[in-house]
Amino acid sequence: MENKMVTAEDVAAELVPLIREYLLGTCEREGAQIVYTLPDGRQFVIRIM
């Protein structure tokens, strides 16, 4: 079995579709962070380190 390195960007890329499916609002990935915007305009930034 080959060891593969998982980066923060990989994790963010896998989380975005789940957030889009289960939460209202919009979700954009910017590198290793996700910007989630609620329908009322409030924003949250999820940083993956």
KEVEXVEX-209906 format. One record per residue (C-alpha): z, y, x. Coordinates in steps of 0.1 Angstrom, whole numbers, plus 5000, padded with zeros to 4 digits. Each point is the difference from the previous one (the first is absolute). Layout:
BEGIN
ZYX/...
This chain:
BEGIN
500050005000/499050345013/502550295000/498650314983/501550345003/500650174966/499950385002/501650264978/496550094988/499449644990/503250004979/499150334983/496549874992/501549704983/502550204980/497650254985/498349764976/503449884987/501250364995/496850094981/500349694978/503750044990/500750375000/498650304982/498650285020/497850005031/500449845034/498250095032/500549855034/500050225031/500449785030/503449845000/501250204970/499450004963/500050314978/500949924965/499550274973/501649974966/498150114969/502250314998/499050115036/503149895019/499149835033/501749745021/499149905035/500749645012/499949975038/499749665015/501349975035/
